[in-house]
């Protein structure tokens, strides 16, 4: 019986600690998540410029129709260039201010 009382007491103690820390901890978690999102977002204002080149291929049939090359140059949210090249489709999109 004494063991049961100790288990119940510890369970109530843990539940109370979780409830009291959840309100404050939730706000801290939301703030940390927002900061991490700002730091890891490639396209946010103030982020560094980058160049990305991707080659995509359908590997099951090895059909050239399903191969593409995508290239992206990013300087700022209002200055970027995207090129998509494939045997079936080609597109160049430019945003400059």
Buried (B, 14 or more C-beta within 10 A) or exposed (E): EEEEEEEEEEEEEEEEEEEEEEEEEEEEEEEEEEEEEEEEEEEEEEBEEEEEEEEEEEEEEEEEEBBBBBBBBBBBEEEBBBBBBBEEEEEEEEEEE
